[in-house]
Amino acid sequence: LLDNRILRDGLNAADGDRDDFPPSSYVGHYVLLCGVSSDPRDVARAREIGGEGWKGGDAFCLVLKNPGIDAPVQFVMPRHFERCRSAPGTDEDSILIFMGDP
């Protein structure tokens, strides 16, 4: 689970410390992390909402399937994703599914 409010509204909604938003403002939501993109167009779209990456210049973004939006996929900078995942009210969990060779 992650905080969809931060995912939707961008890092502007989460400037400062993790404690900026009390747990009562948490809006729980799940997404599927489907991959990583280094396409400059995808990275630019991710930066529009989530700012820079870990070191202010990552050349990749995460590709999400987010049932909370109408778009088929959503592009998110890693720092933004981590901020949503570790927001107050989440349990900071992830479920990994290995998709090995059939």
Secondary structure, 3 states (H helix, E strand, C coil): CEEHHHHHHCHHHHCCCHHHCCHHHCCEECCEEEEEECCHHHHHHHHHHHCCCCCCCCCCEEEEECCCCCCCCEEECHHHHHHHHCCCCCCCCCCCCCCCCC
